[in-house]
Amino acid sequence: MNIIIIGGSIGGLCAGIALQEKGNQVNIYERSPGDMKDRGAGLVIQPDLMDYLIEKGIAPREVFGVPATQRQVLDDNGNTALIYPNDTIFTSWNYLWRRLKDFFPSANYFNGFELDKINDENGSVRAIFKNGEERTADLLIGADGFNSVVREYVAPNIHPLYAGYVAYRGLIPESELTKEEVAFFGDKFSIYSYENSHLLCYPVPGPNGELTEGKRLYNWVWYQNKTQKELDHLLTGKNGLKRDFTVPAGYLSKASQEDLNRTAYEQLPTVLRNRVLQTRQPFVQVILDMAVAQMYKGNVVVLGDAASLVRPHTASGTAKAYRDAITLAMNLEEHLDTQAALRFWSEQQLRHAKALTIHGQQLAARSGLGN
């Protein structure tokens, strides 16, 4: 089968690798003109994704990320109130993406292709790009994120909805921490919870995948409720441009940066407040909900964040994209009829996504976050 994938992020690469392994001809088209950069900073790598990457020779076990052997809960003074064993491995978006990108054949990965239109007729799909190029395939897969152009074709008028809160995020070079701070945070997943909010932090690989102490990055995530008016103010960056769902590193307005610092002084213990103030370029992720009713239409498919969004508290967004991709490849191989394969796959993955959605909303509610 000749397959086009729109979007060269983690979900698109997982789909490309799995489908090529099944003997399909796969080409990935990414709208970014060059390599994609850090998106979302730190993330948890789930065991099944890690096992898959090891099994396929994409990455050896010892270079996956930074293990956190302990989880510590901090009190209002920033002291450890509770500590217990933890087996989470933390990595970064860019680190994982680079491993997948290096494994997928470069001859089949194309940058600078932004999708404009889709024509699905007579058993084939035609992708029309804004650069004037066109490509035809048997199947087109949209792995183009929550602003998906492909989703607009598969499920028109399904758009992300604001969940009522945001995540401020930041990265600090571990070399900028004192020895005492490195010892305090080093191999731990730390969390501080208080009324209607919480902040969590953990080490992740360095900018180029460094795993040794002193060369890693310290990652923090701080959830805060925001009214729609507060959100609109926050999303207007320092250049005056109003953004939809994110404020990238370096683009917070001066007023928003001052608001963040002031809130850190008011609400965080010193050891965490200093991490926020120490961060040169914090960025913002708006927390969203979204789900399609069906993940395909004809010979066009959506997966990962293009199909549904789950709250970050589940630590499952990347894993969900991987599972969507791997199970799609398996179902296409097992079913002789493509439409039957897509129907069965869509039903199964939507059921899984719904469970994750409910779980994420419950976790947020327990912390007093969101609508």
C-alpha positions as CSV (number, residue, x, y, z in Angstrom):
1,M,0.0,0.0,0.0
2,N,1.2,3.5,-0.8
3,I,0.7,5.7,2.2
4,I,1.1,9.5,2.9
5,I,1.6,10.7,6.4
6,I,0.9,14.4,7.1
7,G,3.0,15.5,10.1
8,G,6.5,14.4,11.0
9,S,6.2,14.5,14.8
10,I,6.4,11.5,17.1
11,G,3.0,10.1,16.1
12,G,3.8,10.5,12.4
13,L,7.2,8.9,12.7
14,C,5.9,5.9,14.8
15,A,3.2,5.3,12.1
16,G,5.8,5.6,9.4
17,I,8.2,3.1,11.0
18,A,5.4,0.6,11.8
19,L,3.8,0.8,8.4
20,Q,7.1,0.5,6.5
21,E,7.9,-2.6,8.6
22,K,4.7,-4.2,7.3
23,G,5.9,-3.7,3.7
24,N,4.1,-0.4,2.8
25,Q,5.5,2.4,0.8
26,V,5.4,5.4,3.3
27,N,6.3,9.0,2.8
28,I,6.1,11.6,5.6
29,Y,5.3,15.3,4.8
30,E,6.1,17.9,7.5
31,R,5.2,21.5,7.2
32,S,8.2,22.8,9.1
33,P,11.0,23.9,6.8
34,G,13.7,22.4,9.0
35,D,14.2,20.2,12.0
36,M,11.5,20.4,14.7
37,K,12.6,21.8,18.1
38,D,11.8,21.0,21.7
39,R,8.0,20.9,22.2
40,G,6.7,20.4,25.6
41,A,10.1,19.9,27.2
42,G,10.1,16.9,29.6
43,L,7.8,13.9,29.2
44,V,7.4,10.4,30.7
45,I,8.2,7.5,28.5
46,Q,5.8,4.7,29.0
47,P,7.1,1.1,29.3
48,D,5.4,-0.3,26.1
49,L,6.8,2.5,24.0
50,M,10.3,2.0,25.5
51,D,10.1,-1.8,24.9
52,Y,9.0,-1.2,21.3
53,L,11.9,1.1,20.6
54,I,14.4,-1.3,22.1
55,E,12.9,-4.3,20.2
56,K,13.2,-2.5,16.9
57,G,16.7,-1.3,17.5
58,I,15.7,2.4,17.5
59,A,17.3,3.1,20.8
60,P,19.1,1.0,23.5
61,R,17.7,0.9,27.0
62,E,20.6,2.8,28.6
63,V,20.0,6.0,26.6
64,F,16.3,6.5,27.0
65,G,16.4,9.2,29.6
66,V,16.9,10.1,33.2
67,P,15.5,7.6,35.7
68,A,13.7,9.0,38.8
69,T,14.2,6.4,41.5
70,Q,12.3,8.3,44.1
71,R,9.1,10.5,44.3
72,Q,9.1,13.2,46.9
73,V,6.2,15.4,48.1
74,L,7.1,18.8,49.3
75,D,5.5,20.8,52.1
76,D,4.7,24.5,52.3
77,N,8.3,25.2,53.4
78,G,9.8,23.2,50.5
79,N,11.0,20.4,52.7
80,T,10.4,16.7,51.9
81,A,7.2,15.6,53.6
82,L,7.0,12.2,52.0
83,I,9.4,10.1,49.9
84,Y,8.9,6.7,48.4
85,P,10.2,4.5,45.5
86,N,9.6,5.5,41.9
87,D,10.4,3.8,38.6
88,T,9.6,6.6,36.1
89,I,12.0,7.4,33.2
90,F,11.9,11.0,32.1
91,T,13.0,12.1,28.6
92,S,12.3,15.1,26.4
93,W,10.2,15.5,23.3
94,N,13.2,16.5,21.2
95,Y,15.3,13.6,22.5
96,L,12.6,11.0,21.6
97,W,11.8,12.7,18.3
98,R,15.5,12.7,17.2
99,R,15.8,8.9,17.9
100,L,12.7,8.2,15.7
101,K,13.7,10.7,13.0
102,D,17.2,9.2,12.7
103,F,15.7,5.7,12.3
104,F,13.2,6.6,9.6
105,P,14.7,6.8,6.1
106,S,15.6,10.4,5.3
107,A,14.7,9.8,1.6
108,N,11.1,9.4,2.6
109,Y,10.8,12.4,5.0
110,F,10.0,15.8,3.3
111,N,10.1,19.2,5.0
112,G,8.4,22.3,3.9
113,F,5.1,20.6,2.8
114,E,2.1,22.3,4.4
115,L,-1.2,20.6,3.5
116,D,-3.8,22.7,1.8
117,K,-6.5,20.3,0.5
118,I,-7.5,16.6,0.3
119,N,-9.3,14.9,-2.5
120,D,-10.4,11.3,-1.8
121,E,-12.1,9.7,-4.8
122,N,-11.9,6.7,-7.0
123,G,-10.0,4.6,-4.4
124,S,-7.1,7.0,-4.0
125,V,-6.3,10.1,-2.0
126,R,-4.7,13.2,-3.4
127,A,-2.8,15.6,-1.1
128,I,-2.5,19.2,-2.4
129,F,0.2,21.2,-0.7
130,K,0.6,25.0,-0.3
131,N,3.9,24.9,-2.1
132,G,2.1,23.7,-5.3
133,E,3.1,20.1,-5.0
134,E,0.6,17.2,-5.2
135,R,1.0,13.6,-4.0
136,T,-1.4,10.6,-4.5
137,A,-1.6,7.5,-2.3
138,D,-3.9,4.7,-1.3
139,L,-4.2,6.0,2.3
140,L,-3.5,9.4,3.9
141,I,-2.8,9.6,7.6
142,G,-3.1,12.9,9.5
143,A,-0.6,13.1,12.4
144,D,-0.5,16.8,12.2
145,G,-1.4,17.7,15.9
146,F,-4.3,19.5,17.5
147,N,-4.5,22.1,14.8
148,S,-4.9,19.3,12.2
149,V,-5.8,20.2,8.6
150,V,-6.6,16.5,8.1
151,R,-9.1,16.4,11.0
152,E,-11.0,19.2,9.4
153,Y,-11.6,16.8,6.4
154,V,-12.4,13.8,8.6
155,A,-14.4,15.5,11.3
156,P,-15.4,19.1,10.3
157,N,-16.0,21.6,13.1
158,I,-14.3,19.6,15.8
159,H,-11.9,21.9,17.5
160,P,-10.0,22.0,20.8
161,L,-11.9,23.5,23.8
162,Y,-10.2,25.3,26.7
163,A,-10.2,23.3,29.9
164,G,-9.9,26.3,32.2
165,Y,-6.2,26.1,33.1
166,V,-2.7,26.3,31.7
167,A,0.7,24.8,32.3
168,Y,3.7,27.1,32.7
169,R,6.9,25.2,31.8
170,G,10.5,25.8,32.1
171,L,14.0,24.3,31.6
172,I,17.1,25.1,33.6
173,P,20.6,23.8,32.8
174,E,21.6,21.5,35.7
175,S,25.0,23.2,35.7
176,E,23.3,26.3,37.0
177,L,22.1,24.6,40.2
178,T,24.1,24.4,43.3
179,K,25.4,21.0,44.5
180,E,22.8,21.0,47.3
181,E,20.0,21.7,44.8
182,V,21.3,18.9,42.4
183,A,21.2,16.5,45.4
184,F,17.7,17.7,46.4
185,F,16.2,17.3,42.9
186,G,18.7,15.0,41.2
187,D,17.1,11.5,40.8
188,K,13.7,12.4,42.0
189,F,10.2,13.3,40.7
190,S,9.2,16.2,43.0
191,I,5.7,17.5,43.5
192,Y,4.2,20.4,45.5
193,S,0.4,20.5,45.7
194,Y,-1.7,23.3,47.2
195,E,-5.2,24.7,46.8
196,N,-6.3,24.6,43.1
197,S,-2.7,24.0,41.8
198,H,0.4,22.0,41.8
199,L,4.0,22.2,40.5
200,L,6.1,19.2,39.6
201,C,9.7,18.9,38.5
202,Y,12.2,16.3,37.3
203,P,15.5,16.1,35.4
204,V,15.5,15.4,31.6
205,P,18.3,14.8,29.1
206,G,20.4,17.9,28.0
207,P,19.9,19.8,24.8
208,N,21.8,17.2,22.8
209,G,20.7,14.2,24.8
210,E,23.3,14.4,27.5
211,L,22.5,12.1,30.4
212,T,25.4,12.7,32.8
213,E,25.0,14.8,35.9
214,G,25.7,18.5,35.4
215,K,24.8,18.3,31.7
216,R,21.1,17.5,32.0
217,L,18.2,19.9,32.2
218,Y,15.9,20.6,35.2
219,N,12.3,20.6,34.0
220,W,9.4,22.1,35.9
221,V,5.6,22.3,35.1
222,W,3.2,24.5,37.1
223,Y,-0.5,24.3,36.6
224,Q,-2.7,27.4,37.2
225,N,-6.3,28.1,36.6
226,K,-7.0,31.1,34.3
227,T,-10.3,32.8,33.3
228,Q,-10.9,33.4,29.6
229,K,-9.9,37.1,30.1
230,E,-6.7,36.1,31.9
231,L,-5.9,33.6,29.2
232,D,-6.4,36.1,26.4
233,H,-3.9,38.4,28.2
234,L,-1.4,35.6,28.6
235,L,-1.6,34.5,25.0
236,T,-0.7,37.9,23.8
237,G,3.0,37.7,23.6
238,K,5.8,40.3,23.8
239,N,5.5,41.0,20.1
240,G,1.8,41.8,20.5
241,L,0.8,38.7,18.5
242,K,-2.2,36.8,19.9
243,R,-1.5,33.1,19.9
244,D,-4.1,30.3,20.0
245,F,-2.9,27.6,22.4
246,T,0.8,28.1,23.3
247,V,3.3,30.8,24.1
248,P,6.7,29.5,23.0
249,A,9.9,30.0,25.0
250,G,11.0,33.6,24.7
251,Y,7.7,35.1,23.7
252,L,6.0,35.8,27.1
253,S,5.1,39.5,27.4
254,K,6.8,41.5,30.0
255,A,3.5,41.8,31.9
256,S,2.9,38.1,31.8
257,Q,6.5,37.4,33.0
258,E,6.0,39.8,35.9
259,D,2.6,38.1,36.7
260,L,4.4,34.7,36.8
261,N,7.2,35.9,39.0
262,R,4.8,37.7,41.4
263,T,2.7,34.5,41.7
264,A,5.8,32.5,42.4
265,Y,6.7,34.8,45.3
266,E,3.1,34.6,46.7
267,Q,2.4,30.8,46.3
268,L,5.6,28.8,46.1
269,P,8.2,27.7,48.7
270,T,11.6,29.2,48.2
271,V,13.3,26.1,46.7
272,L,10.6,26.1,43.9
273,R,10.2,29.9,43.6
274,N,13.9,30.2,42.8
275,R,13.6,27.7,40.0
276,V,10.8,29.7,38.4
277,L,12.7,33.0,38.8
278,Q,15.9,31.3,37.5
279,T,14.3,30.2,34.2
280,R,15.3,32.5,31.4
281,Q,12.5,31.7,29.0
282,P,9.4,30.0,30.5
283,F,6.7,29.0,28.1
284,V,3.0,28.2,28.3
285,Q,0.8,25.3,27.3
286,V,-2.9,25.8,27.3
287,I,-4.7,22.7,28.5
288,L,-7.4,21.5,26.0
289,D,-10.0,18.9,25.5
290,M,-11.0,17.4,22.1
291,A,-12.1,14.2,20.5
292,V,-13.5,13.1,17.2
293,A,-16.4,10.6,16.9
294,Q,-14.6,8.6,14.2
295,M,-10.9,8.5,13.3
296,Y,-11.3,7.9,9.5
297,K,-13.4,9.0,6.5
298,G,-13.0,7.0,3.4
299,N,-9.2,6.5,2.9
300,V,-8.2,9.4,5.2
301,V,-7.2,8.8,8.8
302,V,-6.3,10.9,11.9
303,L,-4.3,9.7,14.9
304,G,-2.6,11.1,18.0
305,D,-3.4,14.6,19.0
306,A,-5.1,15.2,15.6
307,A,-7.8,12.8,16.8
308,S,-8.1,13.4,20.5
309,L,-6.3,15.3,23.3
310,V,-5.8,13.9,26.8
311,R,-4.8,15.9,29.9
312,P,-1.0,15.9,30.6
313,H,-1.6,14.5,34.1
314,T,-2.1,11.0,32.5
315,A,1.5,11.2,31.1
316,S,0.0,9.4,28.1
317,G,-0.2,11.8,25.2
318,T,2.9,10.5,23.4
319,A,2.1,6.9,24.3
320,K,-1.4,7.3,22.9
321,A,0.0,8.5,19.6
322,Y,2.4,5.6,19.5
323,R,-0.4,3.1,20.2
324,D,-2.6,4.7,17.5
325,A,0.2,4.3,15.0
326,I,1.2,0.7,15.9
327,T,-2.3,-0.7,16.1
328,L,-3.2,1.0,12.8
329,A,-0.3,-0.9,11.1
330,M,-1.4,-4.1,12.7
331,N,-5.0,-3.8,11.7
332,L,-4.2,-2.9,8.1
333,E,-2.1,-6.1,7.9
334,E,-4.6,-8.3,9.6
335,H,-7.7,-7.2,7.6
336,L,-7.9,-7.8,3.8
337,D,-10.5,-5.0,3.6
338,T,-9.1,-1.6,4.4
339,Q,-12.4,-0.1,5.5
340,A,-13.0,-3.0,7.8
341,A,-9.6,-2.5,9.3
342,L,-10.1,1.2,9.8
343,R,-13.5,0.7,11.3
344,F,-12.3,-1.8,13.9
345,W,-9.2,0.3,14.7
346,S,-11.1,3.5,15.1
347,E,-13.6,1.9,17.5
348,Q,-10.8,0.4,19.7
349,Q,-8.7,3.5,19.8
350,L,-11.6,5.8,20.5
351,R,-12.5,3.6,23.5
352,H,-9.0,3.8,24.8
353,A,-8.9,7.6,24.3
354,K,-12.2,8.1,26.1
355,A,-10.8,6.2,29.1
356,L,-7.7,8.4,29.2
357,T,-9.8,11.5,28.8
358,I,-12.0,10.7,31.8
359,H,-9.0,9.7,33.9
360,G,-7.2,13.0,33.1
361,Q,-10.3,15.1,33.9
362,Q,-10.6,13.3,37.2
363,L,-7.0,13.9,38.1
364,A,-7.4,17.6,37.3
365,A,-10.6,17.9,39.3
366,R,-8.8,16.4,42.4
367,S,-6.3,19.2,42.2
368,G,-9.0,21.8,41.7
369,L,-7.9,22.5,38.1
370,G,-10.1,23.5,35.2
371,N,-13.8,23.9,34.5
